[in-house]
Amino acid sequence: MAASGYGARHATCDYEIRIKGRVGESLRLAFEGLSITLNPGETVLRGRELDQAALYGILDRIQALGFELLEVRRLPPAPP
């Protein structure tokens, strides 16, 4: 049973992360590998097949760059 719990924690998922403000060109390299959409007043980052370690790394970068985190949402799996 512990082995299945371990695998579940390390599964990959797609995520959408919303941050306040707009990520400028000079900071986009900090989010390489993510799709970036600029909306009025916010930036939406989308990552495909991220594991928990990758997600926490992105959240650490957001904090280190001084952005305000608005929302983190796991996206439903894409249909086969």
N, CA, C and O atoms as a MOPAC input file, in Angstrom:
PM7 MOZYME 1SCF
protein

 N      0.81400 1    -1.19200 1     0.00000 1
 C      0.00000 1     0.00000 1     0.00000 1
 C      0.85700 1     1.25500 1     0.00000 1
 O      0.51100 1     2.22800 1    -0.66900 1
 N      1.95100 1     1.25900 1     0.72400 1
 C      2.83000 1     2.42000 1     0.75000 1
 C      3.42200 1     2.69800 1    -0.61600 1
 O      3.62500 1     3.85800 1    -0.97500 1
 N      3.70200 1     1.66100 1    -1.38500 1
 C      4.28400 1     1.86500 1    -2.71000 1
 C      3.32000 1     2.60500 1    -3.62700 1
 O      3.74700 1     3.46700 1    -4.39500 1
 N      2.02500 1     2.28800 1    -3.56500 1
 C      1.08300 1     2.98200 1    -4.43100 1
 C      0.93800 1     4.44300 1    -4.00700 1
 O      0.77100 1     5.31600 1    -4.85900 1
 N      1.00100 1     4.71800 1    -2.71200 1
 C      0.95700 1     6.10400 1    -2.25300 1
 C      2.16000 1     6.89000 1    -2.72900 1
 O      2.04400 1     8.06600 1    -3.07600 1
 N      3.31700 1     6.24600 1    -2.74600 1
 C      4.53200 1     6.89600 1    -3.21800 1
 C      4.38600 1     7.27300 1    -4.68100 1
 O      4.72300 1     8.39000 1    -5.07300 1
 N      3.88600 1     6.34900 1    -5.49000 1
 C      3.72400 1     6.62400 1    -6.91300 1
 C      2.72200 1     7.73000 1    -7.16600 1
 O      2.90500 1     8.53400 1    -8.08100 1
 N      1.66900 1     7.78500 1    -6.37300 1
 C      0.64800 1     8.81600 1    -6.55300 1
 C      1.21800 1    10.20600 1    -6.27400 1
 O      0.84500 1    11.17400 1    -6.93700 1
 N      2.10900 1    10.30600 1    -5.30700 1
 C      2.70300 1    11.61000 1    -4.99800 1
 C      3.61600 1    12.09000 1    -6.11500 1
 O      3.81700 1    13.29500 1    -6.27000 1
 N      4.17300 1    11.17000 1    -6.89400 1
 C      5.12400 1    11.53500 1    -7.92800 1
 C      4.53000 1    11.48300 1    -9.32300 1
 O      5.26100 1    11.55400 1   -10.31100 1
 N      3.21200 1    11.36000 1    -9.41700 1
 C      2.54600 1    11.37300 1   -10.70700 1
 C      2.64300 1    12.77700 1   -11.30400 1
 O      2.79600 1    13.76400 1   -10.58400 1
 N      2.55200 1    12.84400 1   -12.61000 1
 C      2.59100 1    14.14300 1   -13.26300 1
 C      1.18000 1    14.60100 1   -13.60200 1
 O      0.29300 1    13.78700 1   -13.85800 1
 N      0.98800 1    15.91200 1   -13.59900 1
 C     -0.29400 1    16.52600 1   -13.90500 1
 C     -0.03600 1    17.81400 1   -14.66700 1
 O      1.08000 1    18.33300 1   -14.68600 1
 N     -1.08000 1    18.31300 1   -15.28700 1
 C     -1.02100 1    19.62900 1   -15.91600 1
 C     -1.54600 1    20.65400 1   -14.91400 1
 O     -2.52600 1    20.40300 1   -14.21100 1
 N     -0.88600 1    21.80700 1   -14.85500 1
 C     -1.26300 1    22.84500 1   -13.89100 1
 C     -1.41900 1    24.18900 1   -14.57900 1
 O     -0.77000 1    24.47300 1   -15.58500 1
 N     -2.29000 1    25.00500 1   -14.01700 1
 C     -2.44400 1    26.40100 1   -14.41200 1
 C     -2.15300 1    27.23900 1   -13.17000 1
 O     -2.72900 1    27.01500 1   -12.10600 1
 N     -1.26100 1    28.19300 1   -13.32100 1
 C     -0.83800 1    29.04200 1   -12.20500 1
 C     -1.07600 1    30.49200 1   -12.60500 1
 O     -0.57700 1    30.95100 1   -13.63200 1
 N     -1.82900 1    31.19700 1   -11.79800 1
 C     -2.11300 1    32.61400 1   -12.07500 1
 C     -1.35000 1    33.48100 1   -11.07300 1
 O     -1.38900 1    33.24800 1    -9.86500 1
 N     -0.65700 1    34.48600 1   -11.61000 1
 C      0.06600 1    35.41600 1   -10.75400 1
 C     -0.35200 1    36.84100 1   -11.09700 1
 O     -0.70200 1    37.14600 1   -12.23700 1
 N     -0.30700 1    37.69300 1   -10.10100 1
 C     -0.68300 1    39.09300 1   -10.27700 1
 C      0.42400 1    39.80800 1   -11.03500 1
 O      1.60800 1    39.59700 1   -10.77200 1
 N      0.03100 1    40.64800 1   -11.97200 1
 C      1.00100 1    41.40900 1   -12.75100 1
 C      1.35200 1    40.69100 1   -14.04400 1
 O      0.85600 1    39.60200 1   -14.33200 1
 N      2.20900 1    41.32300 1   -14.80200 1
 C      2.60100 1    40.78100 1   -16.09700 1
 C      4.08900 1    40.45300 1   -16.07700 1
 O      4.91600 1    41.27600 1   -15.68500 1
 N      4.40700 1    39.25300 1   -16.49900 1
 C      5.80500 1    38.82400 1   -16.57600 1
 C      6.39900 1    39.43100 1   -17.83900 1
 O      5.95000 1    39.14300 1   -18.94800 1
 N      7.40800 1    40.26900 1   -17.66300 1
 C      8.06100 1    40.90500 1   -18.79800 1
 C      8.98100 1    39.94400 1   -19.53400 1
 O      9.27900 1    38.85200 1   -19.04900 1
 N      9.42200 1    40.36400 1   -20.70300 1
 C     10.31200 1    39.54900 1   -21.53900 1
 C     11.54900 1    39.09100 1   -20.78000 1
 O     11.97200 1    37.94300 1   -20.91100 1
 N     12.12900 1    39.98400 1   -19.98700 1
 C     13.37800 1    39.65000 1   -19.29300 1
 C     13.20500 1    38.55200 1   -18.24600 1
 O     14.17400 1    37.87100 1   -17.91100 1
 N     11.99800 1    38.36500 1   -17.72500 1
 C     11.76200 1    37.35000 1   -16.69500 1
 C     11.16600 1    36.05700 1   -17.24300 1
 O     10.99400 1    35.09200 1   -16.49900 1
 N     10.85400 1    36.02700 1   -18.51800 1
 C     10.20900 1    34.82800 1   -19.07600 1
 C     11.12300 1    33.61100 1   -19.05500 1
 O     10.64100 1    32.47900 1   -19.00100 1
 N     12.43400 1    33.82600 1   -19.09600 1
 C     13.35600 1    32.69200 1   -19.03000 1
 C     13.24400 1    31.94600 1   -17.70500 1
 O     13.55100 1    30.75600 1   -17.63400 1
 N     12.80500 1    32.64000 1   -16.65200 1
 C     12.62400 1    31.99400 1   -15.35200 1
 C     11.51200 1    30.95200 1   -15.40800 1
 O     11.43700 1    30.07200 1   -14.55000 1
 N     10.65400 1    31.04900 1   -16.41300 1
 C      9.52600 1    30.13100 1   -16.54500 1
 C      9.61000 1    29.34700 1   -17.85300 1
 O      8.58900 1    28.99300 1   -18.44400 1
 N     10.82300 1    29.08600 1   -18.29100 1
 C     11.04700 1    28.32500 1   -19.51400 1
 C     10.38600 1    26.94900 1   -19.40100 1
 O     10.45200 1    26.30000 1   -18.35700 1
 N      9.76000 1    26.52400 1   -20.47500 1
 C      9.06900 1    25.24000 1   -20.47500 1
 C      7.59400 1    25.35500 1   -20.14100 1
 O      6.84300 1    24.39200 1   -20.29000 1
 N      7.17400 1    26.53300 1   -19.68900 1
 C      5.76500 1    26.77300 1   -19.39600 1
 C      5.17900 1    27.66000 1   -20.48800 1
 O      5.88400 1    28.49500 1   -21.05400 1
 N      3.90300 1    27.48500 1   -20.78400 1
 C      3.26000 1    28.44000 1   -21.68200 1
 C      2.86400 1    29.64800 1   -20.84200 1
 O      2.44900 1    29.50900 1   -19.69100 1
 N      2.99500 1    30.82400 1   -21.42300 1
 C      2.72500 1    32.07100 1   -20.70900 1
 C      1.67600 1    32.85500 1   -21.48300 1
 O      1.83800 1    33.12300 1   -22.67300 1
 N      0.60000 1    33.22100 1   -20.79800 1
 C     -0.44800 1    34.04700 1   -21.38000 1
 C     -0.56900 1    35.30400 1   -20.53000 1
 O     -0.74200 1    35.22800 1   -19.31400 1
 N     -0.47800 1    36.45800 1   -21.17900 1
 C     -0.62200 1    37.72700 1   -20.47700 1
 C     -2.06100 1    38.20500 1   -20.60300 1
 O     -2.56800 1    38.39700 1   -21.70800 1
 N     -2.70400 1    38.39400 1   -19.47700 1
 C     -4.05000 1    38.93800 1   -19.40500 1
 C     -3.96200 1    40.28300 1   -18.69600 1
 O     -2.95700 1    40.56800 1   -18.04400 1
 N     -4.99700 1    41.11600 1   -18.81200 1
 C     -4.96000 1    42.37300 1   -18.08500 1
 C     -4.78300 1    42.13300 1   -16.57600 1
 O     -5.63500 1    41.51900 1   -15.93400 1
 N     -3.69100 1    42.61400 1   -16.03600 1
 C     -3.45500 1    42.53300 1   -14.59900 1
 C     -2.91800 1    41.21300 1   -14.08100 1
 O     -2.64900 1    41.09400 1   -12.88500 1
 N     -2.75200 1    40.21300 1   -14.94700 1
 C     -2.25700 1    38.92600 1   -14.47000 1
 C     -1.52600 1    38.18100 1   -15.57800 1
 O     -1.66500 1    38.48300 1   -16.76400 1
 N     -0.74900 1    37.20500 1   -15.15100 1
 C     -0.06900 1    36.29400 1   -16.06800 1
 C     -0.52000 1    34.88300 1   -15.72600 1
 O     -0.59800 1    34.51100 1   -14.55500 1
 N     -0.81600 1    34.10500 1   -16.75500 1
 C     -1.22100 1    32.71500 1   -16.57100 1
 C     -0.10000 1    31.82500 1   -17.09600 1
 O      0.28400 1    31.91000 1   -18.26300 1
 N      0.41200 1    30.97800 1   -16.22200 1
 C      1.43700 1    30.00900 1   -16.58700 1
 C      0.77400 1    28.64600 1   -16.66600 1
 O     -0.02100 1    28.29100 1   -15.79500 1
 N      1.09300 1    27.88100 1   -17.69900 1
 C      0.55700 1    26.52300 1   -17.81400 1
 C      1.71400 1    25.56500 1   -18.03100 1
 O      2.56100 1    25.76300 1   -18.90100 1
 N      1.72300 1    24.52900 1   -17.22100 1
 C      2.74800 1    23.50500 1   -17.33700 1
 C      2.12900 1    22.15300 1   -17.57400 1
 O      1.12900 1    21.79300 1   -16.95200 1
 N      2.72600 1    21.41000 1   -18.47400 1
 C      2.22200 1    20.07000 1   -18.79100 1
 C      3.09700 1    19.02700 1   -18.12500 1
 O      4.32300 1    19.13900 1   -18.10600 1
 N      2.45200 1    18.02200 1   -17.58300 1
 C      3.11500 1    16.86200 1   -16.99800 1
 C      4.17500 1    17.24300 1   -15.95900 1
 O      5.31400 1    16.77900 1   -16.00800 1
 N      3.76800 1    18.09500 1   -15.02600 1
 C      4.65000 1    18.50600 1   -13.93500 1
 C      4.47400 1    17.56000 1   -12.75400 1
 O      3.35300 1    17.17400 1   -12.42000 1
 N      5.57700 1    17.19200 1   -12.12800 1
 C      5.46600 1    16.44300 1   -10.88100 1
 C      5.49400 1    17.44900 1    -9.73100 1
 O      5.64400 1    18.65000 1    -9.95800 1
 N      5.35100 1    16.96800 1    -8.51300 1
 C      5.28200 1    17.85900 1    -7.35000 1
 C      6.55600 1    18.68100 1    -7.18400 1
 O      6.48700 1    19.85900 1    -6.83200 1
 N      7.71700 1    18.08000 1    -7.43300 1
 C      8.97700 1    18.80600 1    -7.29200 1
 C      9.04700 1    19.96600 1    -8.28000 1
 O      9.47900 1    21.06100 1    -7.91900 1
 N      8.62800 1    19.73700 1    -9.51900 1
 C      8.63300 1    20.80900 1   -10.52100 1
 C      7.65900 1    21.91300 1   -10.14000 1
 O      7.97200 1    23.09500 1   -10.28300 1
 N      6.48200 1    21.53500 1    -9.65600 1
 C      5.49000 1    22.52600 1    -9.24700 1
 C      6.02600 1    23.39800 1    -8.12000 1
 O      5.91200 1    24.62200 1    -8.17600 1
 N      6.61000 1    22.77700 1    -7.09700 1
 C      7.15400 1    23.56000 1    -5.98600 1
 C      8.31600 1    24.43800 1    -6.44000 1
 O      8.49600 1    25.53500 1    -5.91300 1
 N      9.10000 1    23.98300 1    -7.39800 1
 C     10.18000 1    24.81300 1    -7.94400 1
 C      9.64200 1    26.06300 1    -8.61300 1
 O     10.20300 1    27.14700 1    -8.45200 1
 N      8.55700 1    25.91800 1    -9.36300 1
 C      7.92900 1    27.07500 1   -10.01100 1
 C      7.37800 1    28.03100 1    -8.96200 1
 O      7.55200 1    29.24400 1    -9.07600 1
 N      6.72100 1    27.49700 1    -7.94900 1
 C      6.17200 1    28.34700 1    -6.89100 1
 C      7.28600 1    29.08500 1    -6.14600 1
 O      7.11300 1    30.24600 1    -5.77300 1
 N      8.41800 1    28.43000 1    -5.92800 1
 C      9.57300 1    29.09400 1    -5.29600 1
 C     10.07800 1    30.24100 1    -6.15700 1
 O     10.40900 1    31.30600 1    -5.63600 1
 N     10.14200 1    30.03400 1    -7.48900 1
 C     10.59100 1    31.10100 1    -8.39500 1
 C      9.64100 1    32.28100 1    -8.36500 1
 O     10.07500 1    33.43300 1    -8.35500 1
 N      8.34200 1    31.99900 1    -8.34900 1
 C      7.34100 1    33.06900 1    -8.28200 1
 C      7.57200 1    33.91700 1    -7.04200 1
 O      7.55600 1    35.14600 1    -7.11000 1
 N      7.78500 1    33.26100 1    -5.91000 1
 C      8.02300 1    33.98400 1    -4.66200 1
 C      9.33800 1    34.75800 1    -4.71100 1
 O      9.38800 1    35.91800 1    -4.30400 1
 N     10.39000 1    34.13000 1    -5.20200 1
 C     11.70600 1    34.78100 1    -5.25600 1
 C     11.69600 1    36.01600 1    -6.15100 1
 O     12.43300 1    36.97000 1    -5.90000 1
 N     10.86500 1    36.00300 1    -7.19500 1
 C     10.78300 1    37.14700 1    -8.11000 1
 C      9.81200 1    38.21700 1    -7.60900 1
 O      9.67600 1    39.27100 1    -8.23000 1
 N      9.13800 1    37.95000 1    -6.49100 1
 C      8.27100 1    38.95200 1    -5.88100 1
 C      6.87400 1    39.04000 1    -6.47100 1
 O      6.16800 1    40.02300 1    -6.24800 1
 N      6.46700 1    38.02000 1    -7.22300 1
 C      5.10400 1    38.02600 1    -7.76700 1
 C      4.12300 1    37.52500 1    -6.71000 1
 O      4.47100 1    36.71800 1    -5.84800 1
 N      2.89800 1    38.01900 1    -6.79700 1
 C      1.83900 1    37.56600 1    -5.89900 1
 C      1.09600 1    36.40600 1    -6.55300 1
 O      0.58300 1    36.53900 1    -7.66400 1
 N      1.04000 1    35.29000 1    -5.87600 1
 C      0.34300 1    34.10400 1    -6.36700 1
 C     -1.15400 1    34.29900 1    -6.17800 1
 O     -1.61300 1    34.60000 1    -5.07600 1
 N     -1.91700 1    34.12700 1    -7.25900 1
 C     -3.36700 1    34.26700 1    -7.18700 1
 C     -4.07000 1    32.92300 1    -7.11700 1
 O     -5.04300 1    32.76700 1    -6.38000 1
 N     -3.57800 1    31.94000 1    -7.89000 1
 C     -4.28000 1    30.65300 1    -7.94800 1
 C     -3.36900 1    29.58500 1    -8.54200 1
 O     -2.58500 1    29.85000 1    -9.45400 1
 N     -3.48700 1    28.39100 1    -8.01300 1
 C     -2.85500 1    27.19500 1    -8.59100 1
 C     -3.97300 1    26.19000 1    -8.79400 1
 O     -4.72000 1    25.88000 1    -7.86700 1
 N     -4.08000 1    25.68600 1   -10.01100 1
 C     -5.17500 1    24.76300 1   -10.30600 1
 C     -4.65000 1    23.57500 1   -11.11400 1
 O     -3.96500 1    23.74800 1   -12.12200 1
 N     -4.97800 1    22.38600 1   -10.66100 1
 C     -4.64800 1    21.19100 1   -11.43800 1
 C     -5.70300 1    21.04300 1   -12.51300 1
 O     -6.90100 1    21.08400 1   -12.23300 1
 N     -5.25800 1    20.87300 1   -13.73400 1
 C     -6.16700 1    20.76100 1   -14.87000 1
 C     -6.57800 1    19.30900 1   -15.06500 1
 O     -5.81600 1    18.39500 1   -14.74800 1
 N     -7.78200 1    19.09700 1   -15.58600 1
 C     -8.20600 1    17.72600 1   -15.85200 1
 C     -7.32000 1    17.09900 1   -16.92000 1
 O     -6.79900 1    17.80700 1   -17.78200 1
 N     -7.14400 1    15.79300 1   -16.87400 1
 C     -6.31900 1    15.12900 1   -17.88300 1
 C     -6.90600 1    15.31800 1   -19.28300 1
 O     -8.12400 1    15.35500 1   -19.46000 1
 N     -6.02800 1    15.43500 1   -20.26100 1
 C     -6.46700 1    15.55500 1   -21.64000 1
 C     -7.05400 1    14.22200 1   -22.08600 1
 O     -6.55100 1    13.16600 1   -21.70300 1
 N     -8.10600 1    14.25900 1   -22.88600 1
 C     -8.69300 1    12.99700 1   -23.36500 1
 C     -7.70400 1    12.25300 1   -24.27000 1
 O     -6.92000 1    12.87800 1   -24.98500 1
 N     -7.74300 1    10.92900 1   -24.23700 1
 C     -6.80000 1    10.14700 1   -25.05700 1
 C     -7.05300 1    10.26800 1   -26.54300 1
 O     -6.33700 1     9.66400 1   -27.34200 1

